[in-house]
Amino acid sequence: AKNKAQEERYLFVFSDLMLVMKPTGNQNEDAKMKFKMVASAPLNKAKIINIADLPEKNLQHAFEIQLDQWKVTFCVSNEAEKIKWVKDVKNCIKEFQREVAYKMKKEQQAGK
């Protein structure tokens, strides 16, 4: 399998949705950033996986986001940043799951 070159990507996490975006066009400090969507999925279909460092593959401080059929590997600048990203994304997914479970329970109780 051919390794893809590392490219700049942005991860947007909302209360119910996750988007992987890439910047488009010329980005300068005065202009608003513009993005193109690479992948998206509702949080109930999202997973985050911690990846061990593989210096021989130029993979350090990495984690993988799985969105339905998409897999995107993110590399951040240091281990502390990686730990924070993994923790924050996992918390967003768990909070969404709790919200869905609460709504389902409330609907079941209303149906009785």
Secondary structure, DSSP 4 states (H G I P E B T S, - for coil): -PPPPP---EEEE-SSEEEEEEE-S---SSSPP-EEEEEEEEGGGEEEEEE--BGGGTB-SEEEEEETTEEEEEE-SSHHHHHHHHHHHHHHHHHHHHHHHHHHHHHHHHH-
